[in-house]
Amino acid sequence: MDGRAEQWTPSGAAPFPPQPEAGGALRALRLTRGWRTLLPGPATAGSKADRWLLAATVVLVGLGIVMIYSASAIRAQERFGDPMFFLKRQVIWAALGLLAMVWAMTWDPKRFQRVTPLLFLASLLLLLLVLVPGIGLKINGARRWLRLFGLSFQPAELAKLAVVLFLASYFARRQDRLDSFLDGFLPPLLMTGLMASLIIVQPNFGTAVILLVTATVMFYVGGARFRHLLGTATVAIPCLLLLMWMSPHGRPRLMALWNPSQASAKATYQLDQSFYALGPGGWVGLGLGNGMQKLFFLPEPHNDFIF
């Protein structure tokens, strides 16, 4: 025996002929399997999508597309002469997202672990590029966007995905070390804090808060000690509020939240419009497409919160 596995053949039968490389056919088969995980059928471990999570995702994406059209049609007609301008873009991105989801479902989890460090480093680099004058786009006092191939995008959105994958990979590999603050808890905390800090200085406090809350939930689910999380939150929350208070962008919003009656009309304008949107509709709303605040009361109705 030379250590190599012999090819099994039925008794008295000729050996099987050598099989050709699968190549593109194998890739097509894997993609087909990605689609099949979305179809009804008995779920098996690792072979079927989470039905409830998939249903919630599809419903939220579909509802978001409808709401974007309802909120943006009038503004799109006024700016671009096409009431479906923003709707078309949203549908395209939703379709691309679905294809990316199906493609990702064909990956082995170990492959995600291999690409996660590269994705994390790429996100850090893009967040740094955003802060460079002449490279990052500054809009309404915030430098959050990069332009690539004629499209503008926010690296902070990629950073959220990178942090989720990084933490998932870290907790899967080092579950036994999470009881230790220095050896297990601190390294992912510092990496998450670095990513959040680069988002805060843009400034983009809203995305940073979403990132930190998501990371906190992942730390808890991943097995981190509650006292480590509580101690970190005790330090991080006052620091975040202090940074917001020191920021010309964040201070008016904090004042409008804590004491609306003493804040300027400009600082509370968006908040006031939300009350005006909620008031007439009561518990059941005015009906799809019948809201009034999108009628040029808000400068960017499709980007602000939607009721």
Backbone as numpy.savetxt, mean C-alpha at the origin, in Angstrom:
# Nx Ny Nz CAx CAy CAz Cx Cy Cz
26.53 -47.72 -7.29 25.69 -46.52 -7.29 26.57 -45.27 -7.29
26.28 -44.35 -8.16 27.07 -43.13 -8.20 26.37 -41.97 -7.50
25.29 -42.23 -6.77 24.62 -41.18 -6.02 23.53 -40.48 -6.78
23.40 -40.76 -8.07 22.36 -40.10 -8.85 21.11 -40.97 -8.88
19.92 -40.31 -8.83 18.66 -41.06 -8.87 18.46 -41.64 -10.24
18.13 -42.97 -10.29 17.88 -43.61 -11.57 16.45 -43.37 -12.00
16.24 -43.24 -13.29 14.90 -43.02 -13.83 14.13 -44.33 -13.79
12.93 -44.30 -13.17 12.13 -45.51 -13.04 11.39 -45.78 -14.34
11.36 -47.04 -14.75 10.59 -47.44 -15.92 9.85 -48.72 -15.60
8.69 -48.94 -16.20 7.96 -50.20 -15.97 8.82 -51.38 -16.40
8.55 -52.52 -15.77 9.32 -53.73 -16.06 9.19 -54.11 -17.53
10.31 -54.28 -18.19 10.32 -54.70 -19.58 10.07 -53.59 -20.57
9.86 -52.37 -20.07 9.56 -51.26 -20.99 10.84 -50.52 -21.31
10.79 -49.85 -22.44 11.94 -49.04 -22.84 12.00 -47.78 -21.99
13.20 -47.25 -21.76 13.31 -46.01 -20.98 12.52 -44.88 -21.64
12.04 -43.96 -20.78 11.33 -42.80 -21.31 12.30 -41.92 -22.08
11.87 -41.34 -23.18 12.75 -40.42 -23.91 12.99 -39.17 -23.09
14.13 -38.51 -23.29 14.42 -37.28 -22.55 13.35 -36.23 -22.84
12.95 -35.49 -21.78 11.90 -34.48 -21.91 12.53 -33.13 -22.26
11.91 -32.38 -23.16 12.44 -31.06 -23.51 12.22 -30.07 -22.38
12.98 -28.99 -22.42 12.82 -27.92 -21.45 11.45 -27.28 -21.60
10.82 -26.95 -20.45 9.47 -26.37 -20.51 9.49 -24.93 -20.99
10.46 -24.15 -20.51 10.60 -22.77 -20.96 9.34 -21.96 -20.79
8.91 -21.32 -21.89 7.74 -20.45 -21.84 6.48 -21.19 -21.47
6.37 -22.48 -21.84 5.17 -23.25 -21.49 5.04 -23.37 -19.98
6.17 -23.56 -19.28 6.12 -23.67 -17.83 5.69 -22.36 -17.20
6.20 -21.27 -17.73 5.80 -19.96 -17.19 4.31 -19.73 -17.41
3.81 -20.12 -18.58 2.38 -19.96 -18.85 1.55 -20.82 -17.90
2.05 -22.03 -17.60 1.33 -22.91 -16.69 1.27 -22.31 -15.29
2.38 -21.71 -14.85 2.39 -21.09 -13.53 1.41 -19.92 -13.46
1.35 -19.12 -14.54 0.41 -18.01 -14.56 -1.02 -18.52 -14.53
-1.27 -19.63 -15.26 -2.61 -20.23 -15.24 -2.97 -20.69 -13.84
-2.01 -21.25 -13.14 -2.27 -21.67 -11.76 -2.59 -20.47 -10.89
-1.95 -19.32 -11.17 -2.28 -18.11 -10.43 -3.73 -17.73 -10.59
-4.24 -17.83 -11.83 -5.66 -17.55 -12.07 -6.54 -18.57 -11.38
-6.11 -19.86 -11.39 -6.96 -20.90 -10.83 -7.16 -20.74 -9.33
-6.20 -20.11 -8.66 -6.38 -19.91 -7.22 -7.52 -18.96 -6.92
-7.96 -18.20 -7.94 -9.07 -17.28 -7.73 -10.42 -17.94 -7.97
-10.44 -19.14 -8.53 -11.68 -19.79 -8.91 -12.26 -20.57 -7.73
-13.60 -20.76 -7.73 -14.21 -21.54 -6.65 -13.70 -22.96 -6.66
-13.71 -23.57 -5.51 -13.27 -24.95 -5.41 -12.77 -25.24 -4.02
-12.51 -26.48 -3.70 -12.02 -26.81 -2.37 -10.63 -26.25 -2.15
-10.46 -25.49 -1.07 -9.18 -24.84 -0.79 -8.22 -25.84 -0.17
-7.00 -25.79 -0.61 -5.93 -26.58 -0.01 -4.83 -25.64 0.38
-4.06 -26.03 1.40 -3.02 -25.16 1.91 -2.04 -24.79 0.81
-1.84 -23.50 0.62 -0.86 -23.02 -0.34 -1.33 -23.02 -1.76
-2.58 -23.50 -2.05 -3.01 -23.58 -3.44 -4.19 -22.70 -3.75
-4.88 -22.21 -2.74 -6.06 -21.41 -2.96 -5.93 -20.07 -2.26
-6.50 -19.04 -2.89 -6.47 -17.72 -2.28 -7.42 -17.67 -1.09
-7.18 -16.75 -0.18 -8.09 -16.49 0.93 -9.34 -15.86 0.35
-10.45 -16.59 0.37 -11.67 -16.14 -0.31 -12.20 -14.83 0.27
-12.20 -14.72 1.59 -12.73 -13.51 2.21 -11.85 -12.30 1.91
-10.54 -12.50 1.97 -9.63 -11.40 1.67 -9.75 -10.98 0.21
-9.87 -11.96 -0.68 -10.02 -11.66 -2.10 -11.33 -10.92 -2.36
-12.41 -11.39 -1.73 -13.71 -10.73 -1.92 -13.68 -9.30 -1.41
-13.08 -9.09 -0.24 -12.99 -7.74 0.31 -12.18 -6.83 -0.61
-11.09 -7.35 -1.17 -10.26 -6.56 -2.07 -11.02 -6.16 -3.32
-11.71 -7.12 -3.93 -12.47 -6.83 -5.16 -13.58 -5.82 -4.88
-14.28 -5.99 -3.77 -15.37 -5.06 -3.43 -14.83 -3.65 -3.20
-13.73 -3.54 -2.46 -13.17 -2.22 -2.18 -12.65 -1.55 -3.45
-12.00 -2.31 -4.32 -11.51 -1.74 -5.58 -12.68 -1.29 -6.44
-13.70 -2.13 -6.57 -14.87 -1.76 -7.36 -15.59 -0.55 -6.80
-15.77 -0.53 -5.48 -16.42 0.62 -4.85 -15.59 1.88 -5.03
-14.27 1.74 -4.93 -13.40 2.89 -5.12 -13.50 3.46 -6.52
-13.58 2.60 -7.53 -13.72 3.06 -8.91 -15.01 3.85 -9.09
-16.10 3.34 -8.52 -17.39 4.04 -8.62 -17.32 5.39 -7.92
-16.73 5.43 -6.73 -16.66 6.68 -5.98 -15.75 7.71 -6.67
-14.67 7.23 -7.27 -13.79 8.14 -8.00 -14.54 8.80 -9.14
-15.33 8.02 -9.86 -16.10 8.60 -10.97 -17.13 9.59 -10.46
-17.82 9.24 -9.39 -18.83 10.14 -8.84 -18.22 11.45 -8.38
-17.04 11.38 -7.74 -16.43 12.58 -7.19 -15.68 13.41 -8.22
-15.25 12.80 -9.32 -14.35 13.49 -10.24 -14.97 13.88 -11.57
-16.16 13.40 -11.89 -16.71 13.60 -13.24 -16.82 15.07 -13.60
-17.35 15.88 -12.69 -17.55 17.31 -12.99 -16.22 18.02 -13.13
-15.30 17.75 -12.21 -13.98 18.39 -12.29 -13.23 17.93 -13.54
-13.35 16.67 -13.92 -12.69 16.16 -15.12 -13.26 16.81 -16.37
-14.56 17.03 -16.40 -15.18 17.70 -17.55 -14.68 19.14 -17.66
-14.54 19.80 -16.52 -14.09 21.20 -16.52 -12.63 21.32 -16.92
-11.79 20.38 -16.51 -10.35 20.48 -16.77 -9.96 19.87 -18.11
-10.52 18.72 -18.42 -10.04 17.95 -19.57 -11.10 17.73 -20.64
-12.32 18.18 -20.41 -13.38 17.98 -21.39 -13.85 16.55 -21.50
-13.52 15.73 -20.52 -13.91 14.32 -20.53 -14.29 13.92 -19.11
-15.58 13.70 -18.84 -15.98 13.37 -17.47 -15.41 12.04 -16.97
-14.97 11.19 -17.87 -14.43 9.89 -17.47 -12.91 9.86 -17.46
-12.27 11.02 -17.47 -10.81 11.09 -17.53 -10.18 10.33 -16.36
-10.58 10.64 -15.13 -10.00 9.98 -13.96 -10.50 8.55 -13.83
-11.73 8.29 -14.28 -12.27 6.93 -14.23 -11.43 5.99 -15.08
-11.08 6.41 -16.29 -10.28 5.57 -17.18 -8.93 5.24 -16.55
-8.30 6.23 -15.96 -6.99 5.99 -15.32 -7.13 5.00 -14.17
-8.20 5.16 -13.40 -8.40 4.28 -12.26 -8.64 2.84 -12.71
-9.41 2.67 -13.77 -9.68 1.32 -14.29 -8.40 0.68 -14.80
-7.57 1.46 -15.49 -6.30 0.92 -16.01 -5.41 0.45 -14.86
-5.28 1.28 -13.83 -4.43 0.91 -12.70 -5.01 -0.29 -11.95
-6.34 -0.36 -11.85 -6.96 -1.51 -11.19 -6.68 -2.80 -11.97
-6.76 -2.73 -13.29 -6.48 -3.90 -14.12 -5.02 -4.32 -13.99
-4.11 -3.35 -14.01 -2.70 -3.68 -13.83 -2.44 -4.28 -12.45
-3.13 -3.76 -11.45 -2.98 -4.31 -10.11 -3.46 -5.75 -10.03
-4.56 -6.06 -10.72 -5.07 -7.43 -10.74 -4.07 -8.37 -11.41
-3.51 -7.93 -12.53 -2.51 -8.76 -13.22 -1.28 -8.98 -12.34
-0.85 -7.91 -11.66 0.30 -8.04 -10.77 0.00 -9.00 -9.62
-1.23 -8.96 -9.11 -1.62 -9.87 -8.04 -1.57 -11.32 -8.50
-2.13 -11.58 -9.68 -2.13 -12.95 -10.20 -0.71 -13.43 -10.45
0.12 -12.54 -11.00 1.53 -12.90 -11.25 2.24 -13.21 -9.93
2.00 -12.38 -8.91 2.67 -12.59 -7.63 2.22 -13.89 -6.97
0.99 -14.32 -7.25 0.49 -15.56 -6.65 1.18 -16.80 -7.20
1.90 -16.66 -8.31 2.65 -17.79 -8.86 4.03 -17.93 -8.22
4.41 -16.95 -7.41 5.73 -16.96 -6.80 5.76 -17.89 -5.59
6.91 -18.49 -5.39 7.17 -19.22 -4.17 7.49 -18.21 -3.06
7.02 -18.43 -1.82 7.32 -17.48 -0.74 8.80 -17.19 -0.56
9.65 -18.17 -0.82 11.09 -17.94 -0.68 11.59 -16.92 -1.70
10.90 -16.84 -2.84 11.30 -15.86 -3.84 11.00 -14.45 -3.34
9.89 -14.29 -2.64 9.59 -12.99 -2.04 10.68 -12.60 -1.05
11.14 -13.57 -0.27 12.19 -13.28 0.70 13.47 -12.83 0.01
13.75 -13.38 -1.15 14.98 -13.01 -1.86 14.91 -11.60 -2.44
13.74 -11.20 -2.94 13.63 -9.89 -3.58 13.32 -8.78 -2.58
12.89 -9.14 -1.36 12.50 -8.12 -0.39 13.63 -7.14 -0.06
14.87 -7.59 0.20 15.93 -6.61 0.47 16.16 -5.64 -0.68
16.08 -6.12 -1.92 16.25 -5.24 -3.07 15.12 -4.22 -3.15
13.90 -4.67 -2.90 12.75 -3.76 -2.92 12.87 -2.72 -1.82
13.33 -3.14 -0.65 13.48 -2.21 0.46 14.54 -1.15 0.15
15.67 -1.57 -0.39 16.73 -0.62 -0.74 16.29 0.31 -1.86
15.57 -0.22 -2.84 15.06 0.62 -3.93 14.10 1.68 -3.40
13.26 1.30 -2.44 12.32 2.25 -1.85 13.06 3.35 -1.10
14.09 2.98 -0.35 14.89 3.99 0.35 15.54 4.96 -0.63
16.09 4.43 -1.72 16.74 5.28 -2.71 15.74 6.24 -3.34
14.56 5.75 -3.68 13.55 6.60 -4.30 13.07 7.67 -3.33
12.94 7.33 -2.05 12.53 8.33 -1.06 13.60 9.40 -0.89
14.86 9.03 -1.03 15.93 10.03 -0.98 15.92 10.91 -2.23
15.67 10.31 -3.39 15.62 11.09 -4.63 14.49 12.11 -4.60
13.39 11.78 -3.95 12.27 12.72 -3.86 12.70 14.03 -3.20
13.62 13.95 -2.26 14.03 15.13 -1.50 15.05 15.98 -2.25
15.55 15.51 -3.37 16.56 16.26 -4.13 15.87 17.29 -5.01
16.17 18.59 -4.82 15.56 19.62 -5.68 15.90 19.37 -7.15
14.92 19.53 -7.99 15.10 19.29 -9.41 14.76 17.88 -9.83
14.70 16.96 -8.88 14.32 15.57 -9.17 12.93 15.29 -8.61
12.77 15.55 -7.31 11.45 15.38 -6.71 10.53 16.52 -7.09
9.28 16.21 -7.38 8.29 17.21 -7.76 7.67 17.81 -6.50
7.66 19.14 -6.43 7.08 19.83 -5.29 5.73 20.39 -5.69
4.67 19.90 -5.02 3.30 20.31 -5.33 2.62 20.69 -4.02
2.06 21.90 -4.00 1.35 22.40 -2.81 2.23 22.34 -1.56
3.50 22.66 -1.71 4.40 22.74 -0.57 4.99 21.42 -0.12
4.65 20.33 -0.77 5.16 19.01 -0.37 5.92 18.39 -1.53
7.06 17.79 -1.21 7.88 17.13 -2.22 7.71 15.62 -2.06
6.74 15.06 -2.80 6.37 13.66 -2.60 6.42 12.84 -3.88
6.61 13.45 -5.02 6.41 12.75 -6.29 7.71 12.66 -7.09
7.80 11.63 -7.89 8.81 11.48 -8.92 8.10 11.27 -10.25
8.72 11.76 -11.32 8.15 11.56 -12.65 9.02 10.55 -13.40
8.39 9.50 -13.90 9.10 8.44 -14.60 8.28 8.01 -15.80
8.89 8.10 -16.98 8.22 7.72 -18.23 6.90 8.48 -18.42
6.93 9.75 -18.03 5.75 10.59 -18.22 4.68 10.43 -17.16
4.90 9.57 -16.17 3.92 9.34 -15.11 4.49 9.80 -13.77
3.64 10.39 -12.94 4.03 10.79 -11.60 3.58 9.73 -10.61
4.45 9.40 -9.67 4.08 8.43 -8.64 4.76 8.80 -7.34
4.20 8.31 -6.25 4.74 8.58 -4.92 5.54 7.36 -4.44
6.85 7.51 -4.26 7.64 6.39 -3.73 7.16 5.91 -2.37
6.46 6.78 -1.63 5.95 6.37 -0.32 4.99 5.19 -0.44
4.26 5.11 -1.56 3.35 3.98 -1.75 4.13 2.68 -1.93
5.24 2.74 -2.65 6.09 1.55 -2.79 6.73 1.20 -1.45
7.06 2.24 -0.67 7.68 2.00 0.63 6.76 1.23 1.57
5.46 1.48 1.50 4.52 0.74 2.35 4.57 -0.75 2.03
4.60 -1.09 0.74 4.70 -2.50 0.35 6.03 -3.08 0.79
7.11 -2.32 0.62 8.43 -2.82 0.99 8.52 -3.11 2.48
7.94 -2.25 3.31 7.98 -2.47 4.76 7.18 -3.70 5.14
6.01 -3.88 4.54 5.18 -5.05 4.84 5.94 -6.34 4.50
6.55 -6.40 3.31 7.28 -7.60 2.91 8.52 -7.80 3.77
9.21 -6.70 4.10 10.40 -6.80 4.94 10.07 -7.37 6.32
9.02 -6.83 6.94 8.66 -7.29 8.28 8.17 -8.74 8.24
7.38 -9.09 7.23 6.90 -10.47 7.12 8.08 -11.43 6.97
9.04 -11.07 6.14 10.22 -11.92 5.94 11.04 -12.01 7.22
11.22 -10.88 7.89 12.03 -10.86 9.11 11.40 -11.72 10.20
10.10 -11.55 10.42 9.43 -12.30 11.48 9.40 -13.80 11.18
9.32 -14.16 9.89 9.31 -15.57 9.53 10.68 -16.21 9.79
11.75 -15.44 9.59 13.09 -16.00 9.72 13.63 -15.93 11.15
13.19 -14.95 11.92 13.79 -14.72 13.24 12.74 -14.71 14.35
11.78 -15.56 14.21 10.71 -15.65 15.20 11.27 -15.92 16.60
12.32 -16.73 16.69 12.85 -17.12 17.99 13.62 -16.01 18.68
13.91 -14.90 17.97 14.71 -13.83 18.56 13.87 -12.63 19.01
12.57 -12.65 18.76 11.76 -11.46 19.02 11.62 -11.15 20.50
11.87 -12.12 21.37 11.80 -11.84 22.80 12.91 -10.90 23.24
14.00 -10.87 22.48 15.13 -10.00 22.80 14.92 -8.63 22.17
15.04 -7.57 22.97 14.84 -6.22 22.44 15.95 -5.83 21.48
17.20 -6.04 21.88 18.33 -5.60 21.06 18.54 -6.49 19.84
18.42 -7.78 20.03 18.76 -8.71 18.96 17.60 -9.01 18.02
16.36 -8.89 18.52 15.22 -9.26 17.70 14.27 -8.13 17.38
13.94 -7.30 18.37 12.93 -6.26 18.19 13.50 -4.98 17.57
14.70 -4.59 17.98 15.24 -3.30 17.57 15.60 -3.21 16.09
16.24 -4.22 15.47 16.61 -4.07 14.05 15.45 -3.74 13.12
14.32 -4.49 13.13 13.22 -4.10 12.24 12.58 -2.78 12.65
12.64 -2.45 13.93 12.10 -1.16 14.38 12.88 -0.01 13.78
14.20 -0.12 13.76 15.04 0.94 13.19 14.81 1.07 11.69
14.69 -0.04 10.99 14.47 0.01 9.54 13.12 0.63 9.21
12.10 0.27 10.00 10.78 0.87 9.79 10.81 2.36 10.12
11.49 2.72 11.20 11.60 4.13 11.56 12.33 4.95 10.52
13.37 4.37 9.91 14.09 5.07 8.85 13.18 5.35 7.67
12.40 4.36 7.26 11.49 4.55 6.14 10.43 5.60 6.47
9.88 5.54 7.68 8.86 6.50 8.08 9.44 7.92 8.16
10.68 8.05 8.61 11.30 9.37 8.74 11.46 10.04 7.38
11.86 9.27 6.37 12.01 9.84 5.03 10.67 10.27 4.45
9.59 9.65 4.89 8.26 10.05 4.43 7.80 11.29 5.18
8.13 11.38 6.47 7.70 12.52 7.28 8.32 13.82 6.79
9.59 13.79 6.37 10.26 15.03 5.98 9.80 15.54 4.62
8.92 14.84 3.92 8.49 15.31 2.59 7.70 16.61 2.62
6.75 16.94 3.45 6.16 16.16 4.53 4.94 15.39 4.05
4.75 14.19 4.64 3.60 13.35 4.32 3.24 12.57 5.58
2.68 13.30 6.54 2.39 12.69 7.84 1.33 11.60 7.74
0.35 11.79 6.86 -0.72 10.81 6.74 -0.21 9.44 6.34
0.63 9.39 5.30 1.19 8.11 4.86 2.11 7.52 5.90
2.88 8.38 6.59 3.77 7.89 7.64 2.99 7.24 8.77
1.87 7.84 9.16 1.05 7.27 10.23 0.49 5.92 9.79
0.00 5.83 8.55 -0.52 4.55 8.04 0.57 3.49 8.06
1.78 3.87 7.64 2.90 2.93 7.64 3.22 2.44 9.05
3.26 3.37 10.01 3.61 3.01 11.37 2.53 2.16 12.04
1.27 2.48 11.79 0.19 1.68 12.36 0.21 0.27 11.79
0.42 0.16 10.47 0.51 -1.16 9.84 1.68 -1.96 10.41
2.82 -1.30 10.58 3.98 -1.98 11.14 3.73 -2.42 12.57
3.04 -1.59 13.35 2.73 -1.95 14.74 1.88 -3.21 14.80
0.87 -3.29 13.95 0.02 -4.49 13.90 0.85 -5.71 13.52
1.76 -5.55 12.55 2.59 -6.68 12.12 3.54 -7.11 13.24
4.09 -6.15 13.98 4.94 -6.51 15.12 4.16 -7.34 16.13
2.94 -6.91 16.41 2.12 -7.61 17.41 1.76 -9.02 16.92
1.28 -9.11 15.68 0.91 -10.42 15.13 2.14 -11.30 14.97
3.29 -10.68 14.67 4.51 -11.45 14.46 5.11 -12.02 15.72
4.60 -11.60 16.90 5.07 -12.19 18.14 5.93 -11.31 19.00
6.00 -10.00 18.69 6.80 -9.09 19.52 6.16 -8.95 20.90
6.99 -8.69 21.90 6.49 -8.51 23.26 5.65 -7.23 23.34
4.54 -7.32 24.07 3.65 -6.16 24.19 4.35 -5.01 24.91
5.16 -5.31 25.90 5.83 -4.23 26.63 6.84 -3.51 25.75
7.44 -4.20 24.79 8.33 -3.53 23.84 7.54 -2.58 22.95
6.37 -3.04 22.50 5.53 -2.19 21.66 5.01 -0.99 22.44
4.59 -1.22 23.67 4.06 -0.13 24.49 5.14 0.91 24.78
6.33 0.46 25.10 7.42 1.39 25.36 7.79 2.20 24.13
7.81 1.54 22.97 8.11 2.25 21.73 7.04 3.28 21.41
5.77 2.91 21.57 4.67 3.85 21.30 4.71 5.03 22.25
5.09 4.80 23.49 5.16 5.88 24.48 6.17 6.94 24.07
7.22 6.53 23.40 8.23 7.48 22.93 7.88 8.02 21.55
7.39 7.17 20.66 7.20 7.56 19.27 6.03 8.53 19.08
4.92 8.32 19.77 3.74 9.17 19.55 4.01 10.62 19.93
4.58 10.92 21.11 4.89 12.33 21.41 5.89 12.93 20.42
6.87 12.14 19.98 7.84 12.65 19.01 7.16 12.99 17.69
6.24 12.14 17.24 5.53 12.40 16.00 4.66 13.65 16.11
3.97 13.81 17.23 3.15 15.00 17.44 4.01 16.26 17.50
5.19 16.15 18.11 6.10 17.29 18.18 6.58 17.68 16.79
6.92 16.70 15.97 7.34 16.99 14.60 6.22 17.65 13.80
5.00 17.18 13.98 3.87 17.80 13.30 3.67 19.23 13.77
3.84 19.47 15.07 3.66 20.82 15.61 4.73 21.77 15.09
5.93 21.27 14.89 7.03 22.11 14.40 6.96 22.34 12.90
6.14 21.57 12.21 6.05 21.68 10.76 5.02 22.74 10.36
5.38 23.65 9.44 4.39 24.61 8.95 3.21 23.94 8.27
3.43 22.73 7.79 2.36 21.99 7.12 1.45 21.30 8.13
2.01 20.85 9.25 1.23 20.07 10.20 0.58 20.85 11.31
1.20 21.98 11.74 0.65 22.71 12.87 -0.77 23.20 12.64
-1.09 23.82 11.50 -2.48 24.26 11.30 -3.48 23.11 11.36
-3.08 21.93 10.93 -4.00 20.80 10.97 -4.23 20.31 12.39
-3.17 20.32 13.21 -3.35 19.94 14.61 -4.25 20.94 15.33
-4.04 22.23 15.06 -4.88 23.25 15.69 -6.33 23.12 15.25
-6.53 22.82 13.98 -7.89 22.65 13.47 -8.56 21.43 14.09
-7.77 20.41 14.41 -8.32 19.19 15.01 -8.64 19.39 16.48
-7.72 20.03 17.21 -7.90 20.17 18.64 -8.85 21.30 19.02
-8.82 22.39 18.27 -9.65 23.55 18.62 -10.14 24.22 17.35
-11.11 23.63 16.67 -11.57 24.17 15.38 -12.08 25.60 15.46
-12.68 25.97 16.59 -13.26 27.31 16.70 -12.20 28.40 16.70
-10.98 28.08 17.11 -9.91 29.07 17.16 -9.00 29.03 15.94
-9.17 28.05 15.08 -8.32 27.93 13.88 -8.86 28.82 12.78
-7.99 29.10 11.82 -8.39 29.94 10.69 -9.36 29.20 9.79
-10.15 29.97 9.05 -11.11 29.37 8.13 -10.41 28.53 7.07
-9.21 28.96 6.67 -8.46 28.20 5.67 -8.02 26.85 6.21
-7.60 26.83 7.49 -7.11 25.59 8.07 -8.23 24.57 8.26
-9.44 25.05 8.51 -10.56 24.13 8.77 -11.46 23.95 7.55
-11.06 24.48 6.40 -11.95 24.46 5.23 -12.33 23.03 4.84
-11.33 22.16 4.74 -11.61 20.78 4.32 -12.49 20.07 5.35
-12.19 20.29 6.63 -12.99 19.67 7.69 -14.43 20.17 7.65
-14.60 21.48 7.41 -15.95 22.04 7.32 -16.72 21.42 6.16
-16.04 21.24 5.03 -16.71 20.66 3.87 -17.15 19.22 4.14
-16.37 18.51 4.96 -16.78 17.14 5.29 -18.05 17.14 6.13
-18.17 18.12 7.04 -19.40 18.22 7.83 -20.59 18.59 6.94
-20.34 19.48 5.99 -21.42 19.86 5.07 -21.85 18.67 4.22
-20.90 17.80 3.89 -21.23 16.62 3.09 -22.02 15.60 3.89
-21.68 15.45 5.18 -22.35 14.46 6.02 -23.72 14.92 6.48
-23.85 16.22 6.78 -25.08 16.73 7.38 -26.34 16.47 6.58
-26.43 16.91 5.32 -27.68 16.74 4.57 -28.06 15.28 4.33
-27.08 14.40 4.27 -27.37 13.00 3.95 -27.86 12.17 5.11
-27.57 12.61 6.35 -27.98 11.83 7.50 -27.31 10.46 7.51
-28.06 9.44 7.95 -27.50 8.10 8.08 -27.43 7.37 6.75
-28.30 7.70 5.80 -28.37 6.93 4.56 -27.75 7.65 3.37
-27.38 8.93 3.52 -26.76 9.66 2.44 -27.76 10.22 1.45
-27.25 10.98 0.50 -28.09 11.60 -0.52 -28.32 10.71 -1.72
-27.58 9.61 -1.82 -27.68 8.75 -2.99 -26.46 8.90 -3.88
-26.15 7.85 -4.61 -24.97 7.84 -5.46 -25.01 8.97 -6.48
-23.97 9.80 -6.48 -23.86 10.88 -7.44 -24.56 12.16 -7.06
-25.25 12.19 -5.90 -26.04 13.36 -5.53 -25.35 14.28 -4.53
-24.11 13.98 -4.15 -23.40 14.85 -3.22 -23.13 16.21 -3.83
-23.04 17.23 -2.97 -22.90 18.61 -3.45 -21.47 19.13 -3.34
-20.67 18.62 -2.40 -19.36 19.21 -2.15 -18.39 19.02 -3.31
-18.68 18.09 -4.21 -17.82 17.90 -5.39 -18.06 18.97 -6.44
-19.09 19.79 -6.27 -19.44 20.81 -7.26 -18.58 22.05 -7.05
-17.26 21.87 -7.17 -16.27 22.94 -7.11 -16.13 23.56 -5.72
-16.65 22.90 -4.67 -16.40 23.38 -3.31 -15.03 22.92 -2.82
-14.51 21.84 -3.41 -13.19 21.32 -3.07 -12.28 21.42 -4.28
-11.02 21.84 -4.09 -10.12 21.96 -5.24 -9.77 20.62 -5.88
-9.67 19.57 -5.06 -9.33 18.23 -5.57 -10.30 17.22 -4.96
-11.54 17.20 -5.40 -12.54 16.33 -4.75 -12.22 14.85 -4.85
-11.54 14.42 -5.91 -11.24 13.00 -6.08 -10.01 12.58 -5.29
-9.24 13.53 -4.76 -8.08 13.20 -3.95 -8.34 13.34 -2.46
-9.36 14.10 -2.08 -9.69 14.29 -0.68 -10.64 13.19 -0.22
-10.95 13.19 1.08 -11.78 12.09 1.58 -13.16 12.15 0.95
-13.71 10.95 0.70 -14.96 10.80 -0.05 -16.02 10.23 0.87
-17.21 10.82 0.83 -18.34 10.31 1.62 -19.44 9.89 0.65
